[in-house]
Amino acid sequence: SKAFLFSVNKRKVYRNTDKQYAIRGVSGLGPMFGSIGFLVQGDYKSKNNRSDFGSYDSNGVNDPNTELFGGQYFTIDEYEVYKLE
């Protein structure tokens, strides 16, 4: 219920709006954030990683598909997931 995405480049927090879809593990894939999918493939260097806010708050965002990575599909070199307690 307290999950959020944080953009270092934009210095902005995007809060989760549906705790059921905060973060999920999907067989054969990497982590999935949100109901529709901010999705990192099992091979995270894949060109099929997908950016869509789903159940994360995109208020004030012009285009949720391009907000974080400049396009709906993206590649990454590495990523970090933290659990704050």
N, CA, C and O of each residue as an XYZ file, in Angstrom:
340
protein
N       0.821     -1.212      0.000
C       0.000      0.000      0.000
C       0.857      1.266      0.000
O       0.363      2.350     -0.308
N       2.147      1.130      0.346
C       3.028      2.293      0.403
C       4.035      2.309     -0.731
O       4.984      3.093     -0.700
N       3.850      1.463     -1.726
C       4.798      1.377     -2.839
C       4.791      2.651     -3.675
O       3.776      3.338     -3.783
N       5.951      2.951     -4.266
C       6.053      4.104     -5.152
C       7.197      3.881     -6.127
O       8.099      3.080     -5.880
N       7.144      4.597     -7.230
C       8.244      4.658     -8.182
C       8.897      6.018     -7.993
O       8.215      6.999     -7.700
N      10.196      6.082     -8.156
C      10.909      7.338     -8.010
C      11.807      7.537     -9.218
O      12.579      6.644     -9.569
N      11.718      8.681     -9.850
C      12.587      9.033    -10.971
C      13.703      9.934    -10.464
O      13.457     11.047     -9.998
N      14.931      9.439    -10.562
C      16.084     10.235    -10.159
C      16.220     11.436    -11.078
O      16.459     12.551    -10.615
N      16.068     11.213    -12.387
C      16.221     12.295    -13.363
C      15.181     13.396    -13.193
O      15.500     14.580    -13.305
N      13.954     13.012    -12.925
C      12.879     14.004    -12.793
C      12.679     14.458    -11.357
O      11.936     15.405    -11.095
N      13.348     13.777    -10.420
C      13.199     14.076     -8.993
C      11.734     14.089     -8.592
O      11.244     15.033     -7.972
N      11.049     13.013     -8.965
C       9.611     12.940     -8.764
C       9.220     11.556     -8.245
O       9.805     10.544     -8.630
N       8.222     11.535     -7.367
C       7.679     10.298     -6.806
C       6.326     10.025     -7.448
O       5.507     10.930     -7.610
N       6.102      8.771     -7.809
C       4.829      8.333     -8.387
C       4.268      7.271     -7.441
O       4.805      6.166     -7.366
N       3.207      7.591     -6.729
C       2.642      6.705     -5.709
C       1.709      5.664     -6.328
O       1.073      5.898     -7.355
N       1.652      4.519     -5.672
C       0.758      3.449     -6.099
C      -0.666      3.782     -5.680
O      -0.890      4.301     -4.587
N      -1.619      3.488     -6.537
C      -3.020      3.773     -6.227
C      -3.832      2.501     -5.976
O      -5.012      2.585     -5.633
N      -3.216      1.321     -6.142
C      -3.918      0.051     -5.928
C      -2.942     -0.971     -5.362
O      -2.147     -1.549     -6.104
N      -2.996     -1.199     -4.041
C      -2.005     -2.048     -3.383
C      -1.964     -3.473     -3.938
O      -0.948     -4.154     -3.802
N      -3.040     -3.930     -4.553
C      -3.072     -5.267     -5.148
C      -2.026     -5.399     -6.262
O      -1.521     -6.492     -6.517
N      -1.709     -4.290     -6.919
C      -0.792     -4.319     -8.049
C       0.491     -3.520     -7.807
O       1.106     -3.056     -8.767
N       0.900     -3.353     -6.577
C       2.094     -2.563     -6.282
C       3.306     -3.127     -7.012
O       3.912     -2.438     -7.833
N       3.659     -4.359     -6.723
C       4.754     -5.044     -7.400
C       4.393     -6.521     -7.464
O       3.870     -7.098     -6.510
N       4.687     -7.115     -8.619
C       4.360     -8.527     -8.804
C       5.526     -9.248     -9.450
O       6.331     -8.657    -10.170
N       5.594    -10.511     -9.180
C       6.520    -11.384     -9.879
C       5.710    -12.228    -10.842
O       4.753    -12.883    -10.430
N       6.067    -12.226    -12.097
C       5.345    -12.987    -13.112
C       6.306    -14.028    -13.669
O       7.429    -13.696    -14.049
N       5.879    -15.264    -13.720
C       6.729    -16.361    -14.172
C       7.401    -16.036    -15.504
O       6.734    -15.656    -16.467
N       8.719    -16.185    -15.554
C       9.472    -15.948    -16.778
C       9.830    -14.493    -17.022
O      10.527    -14.168    -17.983
N       9.354    -13.624    -16.154
C       9.621    -12.192    -16.304
C      10.338    -11.685    -15.061
O      10.451    -12.392    -14.059
N      10.810    -10.469    -15.141
C      11.363     -9.810    -13.971
C      10.231     -9.145    -13.210
O       9.079     -9.555    -13.353
N      10.522     -8.134    -12.407
C       9.467     -7.476    -11.629
C       8.508     -6.680    -12.513
O       8.892     -6.125    -13.543
N       7.259     -6.645    -12.079
C       6.228     -5.859    -12.757
C       5.633     -4.920    -11.720
O       5.201     -5.354    -10.652
N       5.611     -3.646    -12.035
C       5.085     -2.626    -11.139
C       3.797     -2.081    -11.723
O       3.782     -1.614    -12.861
N       2.714     -2.133    -10.957
C       1.449     -1.584    -11.427
C       0.586     -2.616    -12.122
O       1.048     -3.707    -12.456
N      -0.679     -2.262    -12.339
C      -1.662     -3.194    -12.887
C      -1.427     -3.523    -14.355
O      -1.571     -4.681    -14.747
N      -1.079     -2.563    -15.160
C      -0.905     -2.792    -16.587
C       0.536     -3.078    -16.883
O       0.850     -4.024    -17.606
N       1.399     -2.294    -16.348
C       2.743     -2.724    -16.435
C       3.877     -1.779    -16.705
O       4.099     -1.339    -17.833
N       4.568     -1.486    -15.679
C       5.944     -1.045    -15.810
C       6.666     -2.369    -15.646
O       6.807     -2.868    -14.529
N       7.120     -2.935    -16.740
C       7.566     -4.315    -16.784
C       9.016     -4.426    -17.192
O       9.445     -3.842    -18.187
N       9.770     -5.188    -16.407
C      11.155     -5.497    -16.739
C      11.190     -6.980    -17.090
O      10.798     -7.818    -16.278
N      11.652     -7.306    -18.280
C      11.725     -8.702    -18.733
C      12.704     -9.496    -17.870
O      13.548     -8.916    -17.188
N      12.588    -10.823    -17.903
C      13.519    -11.688    -17.189
C      14.954    -11.404    -17.618
O      15.863    -11.386    -16.788
N      15.157    -11.182    -18.922
C      16.432    -10.702    -19.431
C      16.294     -9.186    -19.460
O      15.852     -8.620    -20.460
N      16.668     -8.534    -18.379
C      16.393     -7.106    -18.229
C      17.040     -6.235    -19.295
O      16.682     -5.065    -19.430
N      17.990     -6.783    -20.059
C      18.614     -6.009    -21.134
C      17.807     -6.101    -22.433
O      18.212     -5.554    -23.459
N      16.676     -6.788    -22.384
C      15.783     -6.947    -23.532
C      15.293     -5.586    -24.032
O      15.238     -4.615    -23.277
N      14.944     -5.534    -25.296
C      14.364     -4.301    -25.866
C      12.861     -4.247    -25.646
O      12.200     -3.324    -26.122
N      12.311     -5.226    -24.932
C      10.867     -5.295    -24.722
C      10.427     -4.918    -23.311
O       9.304     -5.230    -22.915
N      11.283     -4.260    -22.553
C      10.848     -3.717    -21.273
C       9.809     -2.643    -21.583
O       9.936     -1.925    -22.575
N       8.802     -2.533    -20.756
C       7.676     -1.662    -21.094
C       7.360     -0.678    -19.976
O       7.357     -1.030    -18.796
N       7.099      0.551    -20.370
C       6.783      1.604    -19.414
C       5.336      2.053    -19.575
O       4.957      2.606    -20.607
N       4.541      1.809    -18.551
C       3.156      2.261    -18.511
C       2.808      2.383    -17.035
O       3.066      1.443    -16.282
N       2.251      3.463    -16.598
C       2.047      3.689    -15.174
C       1.042      2.755    -14.532
O       1.141      2.492    -13.333
N       0.089      2.251    -15.274
C      -0.881      1.324    -14.691
C      -1.501      1.884    -13.433
O      -2.220      2.882    -13.481
N      -1.226      1.248    -12.303
C      -1.835      1.675    -11.041
C      -0.958      2.644    -10.253
O      -1.165      2.832     -9.055
N       0.011      3.253    -10.912
C       0.794      4.305    -10.260
C       0.274      5.658    -10.727
O      -0.086      5.819    -11.894
N       0.235      6.612     -9.835
C      -0.359      7.919    -10.099
C       0.406      8.679    -11.185
O       1.591      8.976    -11.038
N      -0.288      8.983    -12.262
C       0.328      9.738    -13.350
C      -0.287     11.133    -13.489
O      -0.232     11.738    -14.559
N      -0.878     11.642    -12.391
C      -1.421     13.012    -12.398
C      -0.346     13.998    -12.809
O       0.763     13.959    -12.276
N      -0.649     14.868    -13.734
C       0.297     15.877    -14.174
C       1.304     15.370    -15.193
O       2.190     16.115    -15.613
N       1.177     14.112    -15.595
C       2.085     13.520    -16.585
C       1.446     13.652    -17.964
O       0.313     13.217    -18.169
N       2.166     14.248    -18.905
C       1.622     14.425    -20.254
C       1.398     13.098    -20.975
O       0.328     12.874    -21.542
N       2.393     12.222    -20.957
C       2.292     10.931    -21.636
C       2.924      9.856    -20.755
O       4.149      9.764    -20.677
N       2.094      9.038    -20.087
C       2.624      8.009    -19.197
C       3.573      7.025    -19.879
O       4.440      6.451    -19.219
N       3.424      6.825    -21.179
C       4.295      5.884    -21.889
C       5.712      6.414    -22.076
O       6.641      5.629    -22.263
N       5.888      7.711    -22.028
C       7.209      8.279    -22.288
C       7.812      9.008    -21.087
O       8.963      9.441    -21.145
N       7.061      9.148    -20.016
C       7.495      9.926    -18.856
C       8.851      9.474    -18.285
O       9.725     10.305    -18.037
N       9.022      8.194    -18.082
C      10.221      7.713    -17.403
C      11.394      7.412    -18.332
O      12.546      7.626    -17.955
N      11.123      6.921    -19.535
C      12.207      6.460    -20.405
C      12.211      7.080    -21.799
O      13.056      6.727    -22.622
N      11.300      7.979    -22.076
C      11.264      8.629    -23.380
C      10.528      7.835    -24.443
O      10.370      8.314    -25.566
N      10.079      6.644    -24.119
C       9.314      5.804    -25.040
C       8.656      4.687    -24.265
O       9.021      4.419    -23.120
N       7.680      4.027    -24.886
C       6.972      2.959    -24.188
C       7.875      1.737    -23.960
O       7.754      1.063    -22.937
N       8.769      1.453    -24.901
C       9.694      0.331    -24.755
C      11.101      0.861    -24.531
O      11.483      1.873    -25.118
N      11.865      0.196    -23.697
C      13.172      0.716    -23.325
C      14.134     -0.426    -23.015
O      13.714     -1.562    -22.797
N      15.400     -0.118    -22.999
C      16.429     -1.055    -22.554
C      17.115     -0.454    -21.329
O      17.141      0.764    -21.151
N      17.656     -1.306    -20.512
C      18.373     -0.840    -19.322
C      19.649     -1.660    -19.147
O      19.738     -2.804    -19.592
N      20.619     -1.057    -18.499
C      21.866     -1.749    -18.191
C      21.774     -2.433    -16.835
O      22.281     -3.539    -16.653
N      21.131     -1.777    -15.898
C      20.933     -2.333    -14.573
C      19.789     -1.594    -13.890
O      19.444     -0.477    -14.275
N      19.204     -2.223    -12.876
C      18.156     -1.572    -12.104
C      18.270     -1.998    -10.663
O      18.917     -2.996    -10.347
N      17.636     -1.237     -9.787
C      17.652     -1.529     -8.359
C      16.226     -1.457     -7.843
O      15.458     -0.570     -8.214
N      15.892     -2.387     -6.998
C      14.593     -2.410     -6.324
C      14.889     -2.408     -4.831
O      15.675     -3.229     -4.359
N      14.279     -1.509     -4.091
C      14.506     -1.394     -2.654
C      13.225     -1.692     -1.892
O      12.124     -1.426     -2.374
N      13.380     -2.230     -0.734
C      12.261     -2.390      0.184
C      12.581     -1.531      1.396
O      13.565     -1.770      2.096
N      11.749     -0.539      1.637
C      11.928      0.355      2.791
C      11.058     -0.137      3.926
O       9.889     -0.469      3.725
N      11.616     -0.184      5.096
C      10.840     -0.628      6.245
C      10.852      0.416      7.326
O      10.248      0.220      8.380
